[in-house]
Amino acid sequence: MKNKKLLEKWNEYVGLYNGPMYLAIVEALAASIRNGIIHGGERLPTQREIASALETNLTTVTRAFREAHRRGLINATVGRGTFVRMGAEVSHWRSPKAAIVDMTMNLPPIPQNPPLQRIMQSDLAALLKKQNISNLMSYRVTGGTLEERQHAVRWIEPVIGSRRPDDVLVVPGAQTALAAAMSILASPGDIILTDRITYSGIRTVADQLGIILVGVDGDENGFLPEQLEIACRQYQPKALYCIPAIQNPTTVTMSLERRKDILKIVHDNRLYVVEDDPYSLLHDNPIPALAALDHGRVIYISTLAKVLSPGLRTAYVALPNAEMTRRFAVAVRAFSLTNAGLLSALTLRWMQTGQSKEILGSIKQELRLRQSIARNILGDSHGMDPNGPHVWLKLPEWWSSVDFVSYARHRGIALVPSNVFTVDGDFPQRARISLGSILDISNLENSLHDIVTILSHKRATDFLSIV
């Protein structure tokens, strides 16, 4: 039934297209992806079905598929069929022309007090003076040295409680950690549950590993327990992925009671949890992590990218048991071998001297100022956390997410549409604004005022033809 409706839409589009038939088919496919009629990972009708429905020949459809593949819209697998490529939704809202203001990346603001550049110049000079250059530039032990792991334990203790250094690994970035965790928990074709709207990086990992993500609905406290129970019974998943604090992109923080409810379901269904926690330390009094409430079922990932700097390429991972720690370390070694020596030495120095806490304090103060400015300019009807780095912007009814983001880019502001984060179902009328990447507060204020202007603009019917 869905294929029939899809091909009816394509027939309408092809009838209006002035150009070669094969390009008309490609444009019809692109429009279907853009408008959320078909999503990443969905199977397309066979070429023969398409040719019959559009009253054309098989050669034309084959040529169209070849062009769609070149554009990154589809993937074909022998024996399985042709599928919309995961992430295909992204390509049509991006432009080779750089936006004047890039608000797409969730970066922490660069500290000015203390000034990060001066700190790095001083600390790197000290490292080069005290340490042998061959040690800084050589391969390192996978998972970090004992001293690095001891400092990692202290860093994440406010969120997950006391752990032994043997249970914690130092990994080159959260994305490596996510890939390693997924690879040891699931095999190609297995299902992992997540929020219906979730971090785009987990979609990239799942697509690369051949793992299927299934979205679960939630509310202002996180996953709805009854929906999670239904999904567990229906799909027999291998694991659950979540961001319990200042969720990316929705900004929801899971309540303590909801965390306990979720862990009971996890325990009853013998699941593991991949707890992705970039943001808890932005709270002065963080809610205990899932890993603090259940040591035995949670792989906990805490990156320094959002609370210090992504340039450190460092994440701390707490594992449930020795066997999983061993398997995880093997996976990390396969994906990225080791951390970079110079960055590891700089990170360790910051932990030793207390500089890391000072930088974190500066970033927290700056983000709170930026969130206050955003609330004053945008209003309080959007997804916001006063400590977080982003805003989940609610759009008026006349704007779809992709069209709004495309038009904003045309006006010089780069944002991220909701389809990038959507695992299942319709794309919400939302866009993510990242507040940390703009250096100057006055530029941030001007950009937010521009976004308010764009929100009120009602696009012309021929808008898509001019961007």
Secondary structure, DSSP 8 states (H G I E B T S, - for coil): -HHHHHHHHHHHHHHH--S-HHHHHHHHHHHHHHTTSS-TT-B---HHHHHHHHT--HHHHHHHHHHHHHTTSEEEETTTEEEE-TTHHHHTT--SS--SEE--S------BTTBHHHHHHHHHHHHHHHS-HHHHTS---TB--HHHHHHHHHHHHHHH----GGGEEEES-HHHHHHHHHHHH--TT-EEEEESB--HHHHHHHHHHT-EEEEE-EETTEE-HHHHHHHHHHH--SEEEE--SS-TTT-----HHHHHHHHHHHHHTT-EEEEE-SSGGGSSS----HHHH-TTTEEEEEESTTTT-GGG--EEEE-SSHHHHHHHHHHHHHHH-S--HHHHHHHHHHHHHTHHHHHHHHHHHHHHHHHHHHHHHH-SSSB--TT-SEEEEE--TT--HHHHHHHHHHTTEE-EEGGGGB-SS---SEEEEESSS-S-HHHHHHHHHHHHHHHH----TTGGGG-
